[in-house]
């Protein structure tokens, strides 16, 4: 399972084998079934999660009980609730698998130690946080300013490989539109 992480980390930063082994040995590798929860709303996020294989989603539940998906995390991505993780406070969100997944987990104290001991990892972590911040701002702007058609077209353009892996109700929950609207948009697109 760790070879996927080895390939990922080597493509991002220059580290010797000993440093990579140090990072990998601090992680716990686990396999998860479809719809399995890693973090439940109200729990404290105590781990950074790297997805070696599979697909996770981060979501919250609205006052009306509807699911609102903030983020999908496929292979070679990280999943964490940053506010809960850094403040060690109860999470407002849930992290769960969409499909069978293999992940690596680092407990916060272990990952914090690695960030201090391996400057390149600390720099990569900062770059990932900055990239996430940019992507979240862009997504927020798209959500607030775009029509349902534009939101769907942006999703298709940005995540073409996820279309076949996600049920329609999850795509609708990510876009902030009803399943009925998404179905109408898809049918209109097919007719063009």
VEXDREN-2710 file (C-alpha; in Angstrom, 1 decimal):
% VEXDREN-2710
k/r/px/py/pz
1/UNK/0.0/0.0/0.0
2/UNK/2.8/2.4/0.7
3/UNK/4.3/2.3/-2.8
4/UNK/1.5/4.7/-3.9
5/UNK/2.5/7.2/-1.2
6/UNK/6.2/6.7/-2.1
7/UNK/5.5/7.6/-5.7
8/UNK/3.4/10.6/-4.6
9/UNK/5.9/12.0/-2.2
10/UNK/8.9/11.6/-4.6
11/UNK/6.9/13.5/-7.3
12/UNK/6.4/16.4/-4.9
13/UNK/9.6/16.8/-3.0
14/UNK/13.2/15.5/-3.1
15/UNK/13.8/13.2/-0.1
16/UNK/16.3/10.4/0.5
17/UNK/15.0/6.9/1.2
18/UNK/15.6/7.2/4.9
19/UNK/13.3/10.3/5.2
20/UNK/10.6/8.6/3.2
21/UNK/10.9/5.5/5.4
22/UNK/10.6/7.8/8.4
23/UNK/7.4/9.3/7.1
24/UNK/5.9/6.0/6.0
25/UNK/6.8/4.2/9.3
26/UNK/4.9/6.9/11.3
27/UNK/1.7/6.1/9.4
28/UNK/-0.9/3.4/10.0
29/UNK/-2.2/1.7/6.8
30/UNK/-5.9/0.7/6.8
31/UNK/-8.4/-0.7/4.3
32/UNK/-11.9/0.7/4.4
33/UNK/-15.2/-0.6/3.0
34/UNK/-17.6/1.5/1.0
35/UNK/-19.5/4.1/3.1
36/UNK/-17.2/3.6/6.1
37/UNK/-16.7/6.6/8.3
38/UNK/-13.2/7.9/9.3
39/UNK/-14.4/11.0/11.2
40/UNK/-17.9/11.6/12.5
41/UNK/-19.4/15.0/13.0
42/UNK/-18.8/16.0/16.6
43/UNK/-15.6/13.9/16.9
44/UNK/-12.1/15.5/17.1
45/UNK/-10.0/15.1/13.9
46/UNK/-6.9/13.4/15.2
47/UNK/-5.3/12.2/11.9
48/UNK/-4.1/13.4/8.6
49/UNK/-5.3/11.0/5.9
50/UNK/-3.6/10.2/2.6
51/UNK/-5.7/8.3/0.1
52/UNK/-3.6/5.6/-1.6
53/UNK/-6.6/4.0/-3.4
54/UNK/-10.3/4.8/-3.4
55/UNK/-12.4/7.9/-2.9
56/UNK/-13.5/9.8/0.2
57/UNK/-15.9/12.7/0.8
58/UNK/-16.0/15.4/3.4
59/UNK/-19.5/16.6/4.1
60/UNK/-21.8/18.3/6.6
61/UNK/-25.5/17.8/7.4
62/UNK/-27.8/20.9/7.0
63/UNK/-30.5/21.8/9.5
64/UNK/-33.0/20.1/7.2
65/UNK/-31.0/16.8/7.3
66/UNK/-29.6/17.2/3.8
67/UNK/-26.0/16.3/3.0
68/UNK/-23.7/19.1/1.7
69/UNK/-20.4/17.8/0.3
70/UNK/-17.5/20.1/0.6
71/UNK/-14.8/18.0/-1.0
72/UNK/-14.0/14.8/-2.7
73/UNK/-10.6/13.2/-2.1
74/UNK/-9.5/10.6/-4.6
75/UNK/-6.2/8.8/-4.8
76/UNK/-3.1/10.8/-4.2
77/UNK/-5.0/13.4/-2.1
78/UNK/-5.3/14.2/1.6
79/UNK/-8.4/14.4/3.7
80/UNK/-8.6/16.3/7.0
81/UNK/-10.9/18.7/8.8
82/UNK/-8.2/21.4/9.3
83/UNK/-10.1/23.4/11.9
84/UNK/-10.8/20.4/14.1
85/UNK/-7.3/19.0/13.5
86/UNK/-5.4/22.1/14.4
87/UNK/-7.6/23.3/17.2
88/UNK/-8.4/19.7/18.4
89/UNK/-12.0/20.8/18.6
90/UNK/-15.2/18.8/17.6
91/UNK/-15.6/18.6/13.9
92/UNK/-18.6/20.1/12.1
93/UNK/-18.0/17.6/9.3
94/UNK/-17.9/13.9/8.5
95/UNK/-15.2/12.1/6.4
96/UNK/-16.4/8.9/4.8
97/UNK/-15.5/6.6/2.0
98/UNK/-17.4/6.6/-1.3
99/UNK/-15.8/3.3/-2.4
100/UNK/-13.5/0.8/-1.0
101/UNK/-10.3/2.6/0.0
102/UNK/-6.8/2.2/1.2
103/UNK/-5.5/5.0/3.3
104/UNK/-2.5/6.0/5.5
105/UNK/-3.2/7.7/8.8
106/UNK/-0.8/9.9/10.7
107/UNK/-1.7/10.8/14.3
108/UNK/-1.3/14.6/14.9
109/UNK/1.6/14.3/17.4
110/UNK/3.5/12.0/14.9
111/UNK/2.8/14.3/11.9
112/UNK/3.8/17.4/13.9
113/UNK/7.1/15.7/14.8
114/UNK/7.7/14.8/11.1
115/UNK/7.0/18.4/10.1
116/UNK/9.7/19.6/12.5
117/UNK/12.2/16.9/11.6
118/UNK/11.8/17.0/7.8
119/UNK/11.8/20.6/6.4
120/UNK/10.8/19.5/2.9
121/UNK/7.7/17.9/4.3
122/UNK/6.9/21.0/6.2
123/UNK/7.3/23.1/3.0
124/UNK/5.1/20.6/1.0
125/UNK/2.4/20.8/3.8
126/UNK/2.4/24.6/3.5
127/UNK/2.1/24.4/-0.3
128/UNK/-0.9/22.0/0.1
129/UNK/-2.6/24.3/2.6
130/UNK/-2.1/27.3/0.2
131/UNK/-3.4/25.3/-2.8
132/UNK/-6.4/24.1/-0.7
133/UNK/-7.2/27.7/0.4
134/UNK/-7.1/28.9/-3.3
135/UNK/-9.3/26.0/-4.5
136/UNK/-11.8/26.5/-1.7
137/UNK/-12.1/30.3/-2.5
138/UNK/-12.6/29.4/-6.2
139/UNK/-15.2/26.8/-5.3
140/UNK/-17.0/29.3/-3.1
141/UNK/-17.1/31.9/-5.8
142/UNK/-18.4/29.4/-8.3
143/UNK/-21.0/28.2/-5.9
144/UNK/-22.2/31.8/-5.2
145/UNK/-22.0/33.2/-8.7
146/UNK/-22.8/30.4/-11.1
147/UNK/-26.0/29.0/-12.5
148/UNK/-26.7/25.3/-12.0
149/UNK/-25.6/24.7/-15.6
150/UNK/-22.3/26.5/-15.1
151/UNK/-21.7/24.6/-11.8
152/UNK/-22.2/21.3/-13.5
153/UNK/-20.0/22.2/-16.5
154/UNK/-17.3/23.3/-14.1
155/UNK/-17.5/20.0/-12.3
156/UNK/-17.3/18.0/-15.5
157/UNK/-14.3/20.1/-16.7
158/UNK/-12.5/19.9/-13.3
159/UNK/-13.2/16.3/-12.3
160/UNK/-14.0/14.2/-15.4
161/UNK/-12.5/11.1/-13.8
162/UNK/-15.0/11.3/-10.9
163/UNK/-18.2/11.3/-12.9
164/UNK/-18.3/7.6/-13.3
165/UNK/-17.3/6.9/-9.7
166/UNK/-19.9/9.1/-8.0
167/UNK/-23.6/8.5/-7.6
168/UNK/-25.7/11.4/-8.9
169/UNK/-27.0/12.4/-5.5
170/UNK/-23.5/13.0/-4.3
171/UNK/-22.6/15.2/-7.3
172/UNK/-25.9/17.2/-6.7
173/UNK/-24.9/17.5/-3.0
174/UNK/-21.5/18.8/-4.0
175/UNK/-22.9/21.3/-6.5
176/UNK/-25.6/22.5/-4.1
177/UNK/-28.5/21.7/-6.5
178/UNK/-31.3/19.2/-6.3
179/UNK/-31.0/15.7/-7.8
180/UNK/-34.0/16.6/-10.1
181/UNK/-32.1/19.7/-11.4
182/UNK/-28.9/17.6/-12.0
183/UNK/-30.9/15.0/-13.9
184/UNK/-32.4/17.7/-16.1
185/UNK/-29.0/19.2/-16.8
186/UNK/-27.5/15.8/-17.7
187/UNK/-30.4/15.0/-20.1
188/UNK/-30.1/18.5/-21.7
189/UNK/-26.4/17.9/-22.2
190/UNK/-26.9/14.5/-23.8
191/UNK/-29.5/16.1/-26.3
192/UNK/-27.0/18.7/-27.5
END
